Amino acid sequence: MRFLVDECTGPTVAKWLRNQKHEVFSVFEEARGMDDDDIILKAFEENWILITNDNTYCWGIIELFVGQYQKQLS
């Protein structure tokens, strides 16, 4: 499986997932300071499972899916 591990979750989770033979993109290790909206978009466009401790992501994810749904209706 493919996991995108948010910066606030940290490298320990990313390391554990790698040890379990998963593909991991760690924001902490590879793109520290990456904007939340860019993280959500990367996860969506590249089919990553997003792991985060940040509960504010839900609004960005909802906005993304509503926008995609509206495009399909057009």
C-alpha positions in Angstrom: 0.0 0.0 0.0 1.0 3.6 -0.5 1.0 6.0 2.5 1.6 9.7 2.6 2.6 10.5 6.2 2.0 14.1 7.2 4.7 16.1 8.9 2.8 16.3 12.3 2.6 12.5 12.4 6.4 12.3 12.1 9.1 9.9 10.9 8.5 7.1 13.4 5.2 6.1 11.7 6.8 6.4 8.3 9.7 4.2 9.4 7.3 1.6 10.8 5.3 1.5 7.6 8.5 1.1 5.5 9.5 -1.8 7.8 6.1 -3.4 7.0 7.1 -3.1 3.3 4.8 -0.3 2.3 5.6 2.6 0.0 5.8 5.8 2.0 6.1 9.5 1.3 7.0 11.3 4.5 6.4 15.0 4.5 8.6 15.3 7.5 11.5 13.7 5.7 10.9 14.7 2.1 8.9 18.0 2.0 9.0 19.7 5.4 6.8 22.7 5.5 4.6 21.6 2.6 1.2 23.4 2.5 -1.8 21.5 3.7 -3.7 22.0 0.5 -0.7 20.7 -1.5 -0.5 17.6 0.7 -4.2 16.8 0.2 -3.9 17.3 -3.5 -0.8 15.1 -3.7 -2.6 12.3 -1.8 -5.6 12.6 -4.1 -3.9 12.9 -7.4 -1.2 10.2 -6.7 -3.5 7.8 -4.8 -1.7 7.9 -1.5 -3.5 7.0 1.8 -3.1 10.1 3.9 -2.1 9.6 7.6 -2.3 12.7 9.7 -3.0 13.9 13.3 -4.3 17.2 12.0 -8.1 17.3 12.2 -8.3 20.4 10.0 -7.6 18.4 6.9 -11.2 17.2 6.8 -12.3 20.6 5.4 -9.7 20.6 2.7 -10.6 17.1 1.7 -14.3 17.9 1.6 -13.7 21.0 -0.6 -11.6 18.8 -3.0 -14.2 16.1 -3.4 -17.0 18.6 -3.7 -15.1 20.4 -6.5 -14.4 17.1 -8.3 -18.1 16.1 -8.0 -19.2 19.4 -9.4 -16.9 19.0 -12.4 -18.5 15.6 -13.1 -21.9 17.2 -13.0 -20.9 19.9 -15.5 
